[in-house]
Amino acid sequence: MSDQSKSQKTLDKETYQQPDNSGHFGQFGGRYVAETLTSALQELEATYRELWRDSTFQADFDRDLAHFVGRPSPLYHAERLSEKLGGAQIYLKREDLNHTGAHKINHAVGQALLAKHMGKTRIIAETGAGQHGVATATVAARLGLECVVYMGAKDVERQALNVYRMKLLGATVIPVTSGSQTLKDAINEALRDWVARPEETFYILGTVCGPHPYPEMVRDFQSIIGREAKQQCQEMTGKLPDALVACVGGGSNAMGLFYEFIDDQDVKIYGVEAGGLGIESGEHAARMAGDRKGVFQGQRSFLMCDDDGQITESYSVSAGLDYPGVGPEHSYLREIGRAEYVYATDDEALAAFRNLTRMEGIMPALESSHALAYVEKLAPTLEKDQVIVVNLSGRGDKDIHTVAAIDGLALDGKSGLQG
Ligand SMILES: Cc1ncc(COP(=O)(O)O)c(C=O)c1O
C-alpha cells in the first residue's frame, strides 16, 4: 500500500456508503445538540471534509501513524490458544503495541492534526479507562497545547495508573462526581466545557459516539486497523478472515476493524458488549441485548433506559465498556443484520484475560478480554482451517490493580504486594 492510498482508500468503498450528509446511519446518528454547539460542529465538519481529502493532510496523518504511533501493528497468530480451543485459527490485531498502549492513539493523532490546522489552543477530552485520556494528553503534550481531561470519579479510582500518566504528560484531570461517576458523566462535562468555550477549544472525542461528525470522523481515523488487518491476513493465510471479533464500548476499536470488511459479505462480524454480572441482574452494559433506542449525548442509537426514557446506569468490570450508549453505526449494522452483537460477562472476560496471559504471554486490557471471551466460544464451533481476527484493542497493565483486587490482593508502591 502506498502511503497516500492508506488513508484515501476509505473514501472508495463500493456499496456501503454511510452516514448520509446529515450524519445519519439509517434512523441512527444525527446531531442533537444545544444551539451553541451547532456552529462549532459545523466548523469541525467542514474542516474534516476538506482535510480528509487533502493529500498533505493524508501524508501527515500516515507519517504520524508510522513514526509516532508505530504502525502497522502486527497481526499475530495465537497458535497455543488456537490449539487449546481446538477450532479456528486465532489472529490478534496487536493494537496493544501502539504508542500509549491502545487503539485510542489513532484517532487522537488524527484529531490533533485537525486541532492544529484550526488554530485551537486548548484540548479537552473525556475518558473512561483512561486510555483515551492518556492518548489525548500525549498528543497535546506533543503540540504544546493546554489539555483538560474529564473522568468519572469512579474511573479515577479504578484507573489510578492512567490518571498519573495523564498528569505526568501535563494534563489537568478533572474527576466528575455527578451521576454514576463514569464515562457518560465525563462526556456530559466535556460537552458542557465545550459549550462554554467553543472558540479556542477542540474536543477530542474518544469513540464513535456523539453528534455528527464524530462517529464518522473517529471511524475514519480508526479504519487503518481493518485496512492493515485485511492485507496482513491475506499475506499470512492467503484469504480473508472468516470472522472478526471486537469489544464494543462506544465502538471505536470495533468500527476501526469492521469498516474495511463491511462489503465482504462472507466475513462474519461480531461486536462484544459488556455483560457485567449477567443480563438478568440488570448490572451490565449490553445495550444491544435490549431493544431500547433514543437520543443520548447528541445522537440517536440503542441505549439503556427505563420505561420513562431516563438513561439507566451501566456496569462493567472494565471502565472502557461501562457506558449506557453505543455508536450509531453499530446500531445500524445490527439493524441491517450485517453485524451480530453478543456479550461476555465480567467472569468470562477475567477468565479470558488469564488465559491469554498464560497461553501467549500477552496481557490484554479488560475491554479486549471481552472480545477474547467470545472468541473462546466461537473458535471451537469453526473448522481448523478457518480464521478469526480479534482486535486486541489495548494492553492490560492499567487493569492489574483491578485484577489483583479481585484476587484479594492489594498492590502498593513500596512492597509491591500485600494481602
Ligand atoms: C483498551 C480499550 N479497548 C476498548 C475500549 C472501548 O472503547 P471503544 O469501544 O470506543 O473501542 C477502551 C476504552 O477506553 C479501551 O481503553
PDBQT file of the ligand as one rigid body, heavy atoms in Angstrom, charges set to zero:
ROOT
HETATM    1  C1  LIG A 501      -8.227  -0.848  25.508  1.00  0.00    +0.000 C 
HETATM    2  C2  LIG A 501      -9.612  -0.388  25.236  1.00  0.00    +0.000 A 
HETATM    3  N1  LIG A 501     -10.397  -1.124  24.436  1.00  0.00    +0.000 NA
HETATM    4  C3  LIG A 501     -11.672  -0.762  24.168  1.00  0.00    +0.000 A 
HETATM    5  C4  LIG A 501     -12.214   0.384  24.725  1.00  0.00    +0.000 A 
HETATM    6  C5  LIG A 501     -13.639   0.719  24.420  1.00  0.00    +0.000 C 
HETATM    7  O1  LIG A 501     -13.778   1.801  23.578  1.00  0.00    +0.000 OA
HETATM    8  P1  LIG A 501     -14.255   1.630  22.080  1.00  0.00    +0.000 P 
HETATM    9  O2  LIG A 501     -15.491   0.784  22.111  1.00  0.00    +0.000 OA
HETATM   10  O3  LIG A 501     -14.523   3.010  21.635  1.00  0.00    +0.000 OA
HETATM   11  O4  LIG A 501     -13.168   0.975  21.334  1.00  0.00    +0.000 OA
HETATM   12  C6  LIG A 501     -11.429   1.200  25.565  1.00  0.00    +0.000 A 
HETATM   13  C7  LIG A 501     -11.978   2.422  26.145  1.00  0.00    +0.000 C 
HETATM   14  O5  LIG A 501     -11.426   3.072  26.980  1.00  0.00    +0.000 OA
HETATM   15  C8  LIG A 501     -10.091   0.799  25.817  1.00  0.00    +0.000 A 
HETATM   16  O6  LIG A 501      -9.288   1.520  26.613  1.00  0.00    +0.000 OA
ENDROOT
TORSDOF 0
